[in-house]
Amino acid sequence: MDPLLQADNDRLRILTRRKVSQLLGDDIINPFIHSEEQRHPWSVNKSQELDCPLLRIWDINSGSQPDEDNCMLSRSPNQPLDTEQVRKDSLAIHLYHKNRTPTPYISFTKSASAIKDLATLRMSRRRGVQTLTVIDPAARLRSGLPILDVAAEMEHYCIPDPYMRGSKYYIDHYVCLWKVTAEETVCHYEWEELAKTTNWYDEVIIPAFRRFSGRRRPESAPTRASAFDMSAMMEGLPIASKSITLDIEFIEDSDRSFEHDYLDFDNSTDSDDEVEEANQNDDIIKSIEGACVMRLLKCRLGDDGFELTTLDDNHALPYAILLHTWTADQEVTYKELLKGTGILKSGYAKLRFCGERAAADGLEYF
């Protein structure tokens, strides 16, 4: 294969969280104008979670088929979806099957009966061997790749049903954006062989899906190690003091003043043991505050994550200071950075931008 063509194909196959953010316009930060992604997010969020497999029937004539790496590309795998008009127009084109203009969507359904009906129709039209591909939605979302509920998006963007059935045709219809990866693919089945099992969905697909999802599901959210593990020290504190220290941490992570919630506690007198325990906890917190003079962020190579570095007076590093506009409930907290969560917040995109801006000036930390 031509090296340039091979390089282009490789580029299409790589779909990182950062690229998803760019294609959706989530990296556009304007304090005066909300982007379409801010108004109506298509990036991974709780509304996209599904507890059942997604199914796609395809043949040699289908626009999206698995390649040699078990990846399935849409017919327009690099198309941005960053404006309301682009989203509405491209989705309307995709839903009208007579329009063969390439789109960034790959169709799936969670309806076994819809798969059976479509396979039967295609076989009656002699379209050749039909293959059923099954994917795990949870595995896809963990990779930061979006899933859209077609009926919900048609309603939101006021897209008329091209077949004039009141969108009935699109119930249980979902689309995956840009590509489907090998990591989310449960299995492929030749339809003619699969259909020999009367209850193929319950007896074949569901057991395979459960085995796959159980094997792929992480036991806990990934955490990022840091030179000074504050969370481990906090875990050693008694429950009563944990709530107080978390409130302190919240103050550190926000510009807003914190209401004095501790005044709502009952006024019962502490015992001597409780006072001594509280004093010990104060000493722990003070030692933590003394050790953590400053925390800096650094973009990790190879993904969209960050490393936390704790500095004191004896370890100085050059770093960038960047200002930003505060967005209520959308800023990433220290605790979320430790747990590797908070990536769906708009503040996460600001962190990425700050890291890129610092790197442009030759600085690793910010």
TORSENU-922607 format. One line per 8 residues: their letters; for each residue x, y, z of C-alpha. Coordinates in Angstrom, 3 decimals. Each point is the difference from the previous one (the first is absolute). Layout:
% residues N
a) X Y Z  ...
This chain:
% residues 366
mdpllqad) 0.000 0.000 0.000  1.118 3.566 -0.700  1.737 1.282 3.211  -2.008 3.235 -0.111  -3.262 -1.919 -0.314  1.065 -2.321 2.829  0.820 2.980 2.215  -3.395 1.518 -0.746
ndrlrilt) -1.761 -3.263 0.867  1.934 -0.251 3.271  -0.973 3.563 0.853  -3.673 -0.831 -0.522  0.234 -2.986 2.338  1.396 2.028 2.905  -2.859 1.580 1.926  1.185 1.349 3.339
rrkvsqll) -2.068 1.836 2.587  1.725 3.201 -1.095  -0.981 -0.530 -3.624  -3.598 -0.765 1.009  -0.010 3.262 1.930  1.334 1.888 -3.019  -2.473 -1.569 -2.437  -2.894 0.934 2.313
gddiinpf) 1.290 3.534 0.486  0.461 -0.556 3.735  3.468 1.544 -0.130  -1.422 3.369 -1.057  0.019 2.204 3.101  -1.841 3.297 -0.333  -1.362 1.601 3.198  -2.495 2.045 -2.031
ihseeqrh) -1.408 -2.570 -2.448  -1.019 -3.556 0.896  0.978 -2.634 -2.539  -2.513 -2.565 -1.247  1.819 -2.637 2.070  -0.546 2.097 3.131  -3.679 0.498 -0.829  -0.684 -3.603 -0.962
pwsvnksq) 2.872 -2.371 0.862  0.747 -2.958 -2.247  3.149 -0.946 1.910  -0.289 -2.989 2.324  -2.489 0.612 2.824  -2.350 -1.904 2.318  -2.933 0.176 -2.428  1.911 -2.231 -2.443
eldcpllr) 0.328 -2.924 2.408  -1.679 -3.250 -1.111  -0.203 -3.334 1.801  -0.519 -2.120 -3.119  2.021 -0.801 -3.135  -0.256 2.027 -3.199  -0.499 -1.936 -3.233  0.856 0.718 -3.638
iwdinsgs) -0.811 -2.194 -3.010  2.198 0.598 -3.041  1.065 -1.509 -3.315  2.401 0.649 -2.855  -2.104 2.995 -1.131  -0.089 1.705 3.398  1.828 3.292 0.420  1.761 -1.013 3.238
qpdedncm) 1.584 -3.423 0.424  2.729 -1.355 2.311  3.520 0.260 -1.429  3.007 -2.251 0.565  0.535 1.597 3.436  -3.624 -0.673 1.001  -0.750 3.742 -0.119  -3.036 1.409 -1.767
lsrspnqp) 0.361 3.486 -1.512  -2.885 2.226 -0.975  -0.026 1.293 -3.566  1.126 3.437 1.235  2.258 -0.797 2.973  1.550 3.448 0.341  -3.090 2.186 -0.358  -0.353 2.678 2.703
ldteqvrk) -3.333 0.203 1.803  0.516 3.348 1.674  -3.021 2.055 -1.088  -3.749 -0.412 0.248  -0.449 0.131 -3.774  2.686 -2.591 -0.729  -1.483 -2.401 2.553  -3.538 0.442 -1.261
dslaihly) 0.868 -0.274 -3.696  2.361 -2.969 0.312  -2.392 -1.959 2.204  -2.919 0.679 -2.372  2.113 -1.288 -2.911  0.991 -3.119 1.903  -3.579 -0.860 0.900  -1.208 0.190 -3.603
hknrtptp) 1.417 -3.195 -1.451  -0.385 1.071 -3.629  2.474 2.826 0.544  3.478 -1.551 -0.254  1.939 3.094 1.061  2.682 -1.135 2.490  -0.726 0.783 3.661  1.939 -0.541 3.257
yisftksa) -2.626 -2.385 1.426  -0.203 -3.799 0.269  -3.486 -1.370 0.669  -0.843 -2.508 2.735  -3.139 -1.168 1.775  -0.779 -1.666 3.298  -3.041 -1.745 -1.508  0.427 -3.692 -0.878
saikdlat) -3.243 0.042 -2.002  1.226 2.935 -2.108  3.155 -1.976 -0.836  -2.017 -3.053 -0.970  -2.330 2.030 -2.235  2.878 1.789 -1.737  1.994 -3.199 -0.545  -3.059 -1.733 -1.459
lrmsrrrg) -0.675 2.944 -2.330  3.588 0.131 -1.271  0.172 -3.736 -0.591  -3.227 0.175 -1.985  1.721 2.602 -2.194  3.022 -2.292 -0.455  2.502 2.350 1.624  2.235 -2.882 0.933
vqtltvid) 1.357 -1.140 3.366  -1.329 1.978 2.945  2.239 0.466 3.044  -1.070 1.168 3.451  2.471 2.077 2.004  -0.560 0.432 3.749  1.659 2.739 2.061  0.115 0.873 3.691
paarlrsg) -1.186 3.616 0.540  1.720 0.250 3.387  3.371 -0.926 -1.512  -0.517 2.664 -2.660  -0.862 2.712 2.504  3.028 -0.878 2.138  2.119 0.776 -3.053  -1.627 3.432 -0.257
lpildvaa) -1.915 -0.834 -3.202  -3.571 1.322 -0.205  -3.293 -1.829 -0.675  -3.089 1.935 -1.077  -3.658 -0.911 0.433  -1.332 0.783 -3.480  -3.636 0.610 0.986  1.073 2.432 2.736
emehycip) 2.291 1.897 -2.382  -2.709 0.188 -2.665  -2.288 1.578 2.577  2.636 2.425 1.237  1.045 1.197 -3.461  -3.530 -0.166 -1.453  1.056 -2.467 -2.710  -3.082 -1.346 -1.808
dpymrgsk) -0.386 -3.723 -0.603  0.836 -0.441 -3.713  -2.333 -3.006 -0.099  -2.861 1.887 1.686  -0.587 -2.599 2.706  0.194 2.381 2.922  3.570 -1.142 0.742  -1.318 -3.474 0.897
yyidhyvc) 2.663 -1.481 -2.278  2.736 1.541 2.144  -1.057 -1.240 3.440  2.905 -2.025 1.482  2.236 1.361 -2.784  3.428 1.259 1.097  3.018 1.344 -1.830  3.672 -0.230 0.908
lwkvtaee) 2.088 2.987 -1.067  2.925 -0.361 -2.427  1.167 -3.532 0.788  -0.549 -3.209 1.960  3.109 -1.512 1.561  1.133 -3.563 0.568  0.002 0.666 3.757  -3.781 0.419 0.084
tvchyewe) -0.849 -2.809 -2.451  -1.489 -3.075 1.691  -0.212 -2.279 -3.037  -1.095 -0.445 -3.631  -2.564 -2.625 -1.008  -1.018 -1.286 -3.405  -3.729 0.634 0.026  -1.131 -3.126 -1.849
elakttnw) 1.797 -2.204 2.547  -1.089 2.089 3.002  -3.655 -0.018 -1.075  -0.084 -3.798 0.300  -0.304 0.585 3.745  -3.608 1.087 0.568  0.767 2.121 3.062  3.335 1.183 -1.364
ydeviipa) -0.033 3.287 1.905  -0.559 -1.483 3.468  1.971 -3.202 -0.496  3.006 1.249 -2.001  0.339 3.786 -0.007  -0.804 0.806 3.627  2.333 -2.666 1.521  2.839 1.164 -2.288
frrfsgrr) -0.696 3.626 0.912  0.056 -0.755 3.730  3.261 -1.894 -0.259  1.560 2.826 -1.979  -1.288 2.833 2.209  1.040 -1.842 3.165  3.485 -0.533 -1.365  0.422 3.594 -1.180
rpesaptr) -1.558 1.865 2.942  2.666 1.512 2.271  -0.287 -0.780 3.713  0.333 3.669 0.889  0.604 3.351 -1.591  3.647 0.493 -0.987  2.050 2.175 2.299  3.137 1.928 -0.716
asafdmsa) 2.987 -0.335 2.281  1.631 3.157 1.252  3.140 0.714 1.972  -2.103 0.867 3.047  -3.193 -2.035 0.427  -2.349 2.242 1.976  -3.014 -2.244 -0.636  1.708 -2.900 1.798
mmeglpia) 0.604 2.149 3.066  -3.590 1.250 -0.045  -1.242 -3.575 -0.065  1.768 -0.552 3.321  -2.067 2.670 1.747  -3.204 -0.832 1.928  -3.288 0.602 -1.811  -0.940 3.164 1.919
sksitldi) 3.240 1.765 -0.886  -0.109 -1.222 -3.626  -3.053 2.106 -0.692  1.758 3.067 1.384  3.210 -0.552 -1.983  -1.973 -0.551 -3.199  -1.669 3.350 0.616  3.455 1.541 0.343
efiedsdr) 1.011 -1.611 -3.280  -3.128 1.418 -1.645  1.057 3.499 1.046  3.402 -0.573 -1.620  -1.650 -1.093 -3.249  -2.482 2.837 -0.434  -0.241 3.757 -0.097  -3.299 -0.002 1.862
sfehdyld) -0.229 0.669 3.730  -1.067 -3.027 2.001  -2.987 0.253 2.321  0.732 -0.877 3.602  -1.708 -3.368 -0.024  1.823 -1.088 3.124  -2.241 2.398 1.974  -2.927 -2.318 -0.748
fdnstdsd) 1.537 -2.807 2.050  -1.638 -0.671 3.356  1.520 1.746 2.992  0.784 -3.060 2.087  3.261 0.175 1.959  2.948 -2.052 -1.268  1.457 -2.641 2.273  3.714 0.112 0.945
deveeanq) 0.705 -2.864 -2.424  -1.777 1.834 -2.813  1.971 3.190 0.706  3.278 -1.909 -0.018  -0.961 -1.739 -3.262  -0.920 3.331 -1.571  3.346 1.501 1.038  1.823 -2.929 -1.593
nddiiksi) -1.936 0.524 -3.205  0.843 3.710 0.052  3.668 -0.920 0.222  -0.366 -2.308 -3.021  -1.718 2.722 -2.023  2.655 2.546 0.953  2.754 -2.393 -1.062  -1.771 -0.500 -3.305
egacvmrl) -0.344 3.751 -0.526  3.649 0.512 0.914  1.169 -2.670 -2.435  -2.196 1.137 -2.926  1.193 3.510 -0.657  -1.056 -0.126 -3.665  -1.477 -2.483 -2.465  0.734 0.273 -3.718
lkcrlgdd) -1.620 -1.764 -2.941  1.777 -1.607 -2.928  -1.596 -1.452 -3.144  0.723 -3.708 -0.330  1.468 -1.217 -3.277  -2.129 -2.453 -1.978  -3.422 0.869 1.430  -2.085 2.919 1.220
gfelttld) 0.771 -0.451 3.703  2.027 2.058 2.438  2.704 -0.649 2.563  -0.008 1.789 3.350  3.365 1.138 1.353  0.404 1.280 3.547  2.722 2.595 0.603  1.523 1.544 3.071
dnhalpya) 2.637 2.663 0.572  2.764 -2.520 -0.675  -1.290 -1.070 -3.433  -0.598 2.912 -2.351  -1.110 -0.462 -3.611  -0.893 2.501 -2.730  -3.756 0.108 -0.554  -2.706 2.017 -1.755
illhtwta) -2.796 1.917 1.706  -3.163 0.303 -2.102  -3.218 1.815 0.852  -3.453 -1.284 -0.894  -3.670 0.833 0.450  -1.698 -1.971 2.776  -2.960 -2.209 -1.033  -2.209 -1.180 2.862
dqevtyke) -0.091 -3.807 0.483  2.252 -0.534 -3.043  3.459 0.376 1.534  2.096 -3.116 0.607  0.805 -0.501 3.682  3.194 -1.311 1.563  -1.796 -3.182 1.048  -1.249 -0.593 -3.550
llkgtgil) 3.529 0.403 -1.343  1.221 -2.639 2.436  -2.739 -2.409 -1.072  0.339 0.728 -3.702  -3.612 1.205 -0.193  -1.606 3.318 -0.938  0.856 -0.390 -3.692  -3.579 0.853 -0.999
ksgyaklr) 0.184 3.448 1.585  0.679 2.992 -2.204  2.806 0.915 2.385  1.935 -3.064 -1.144  0.291 1.497 -3.483  1.366 3.173 1.582  2.674 -2.047 1.762  0.980 -1.581 -3.304
fcgeraaa) 0.184 3.441 -1.616  2.179 1.306 2.849  2.350 -2.968 -0.384  0.282 0.588 -3.738  0.583 3.728 0.524  2.746 -0.679 2.553  1.637 -2.561 -2.321  -0.035 2.542 -2.842
dgleyf) 2.152 2.229 2.213  2.373 -2.841 0.843  -1.394 -0.660 3.492  -1.005 -3.456 1.254  -1.876 1.094 3.132  -2.845 2.405 0.633
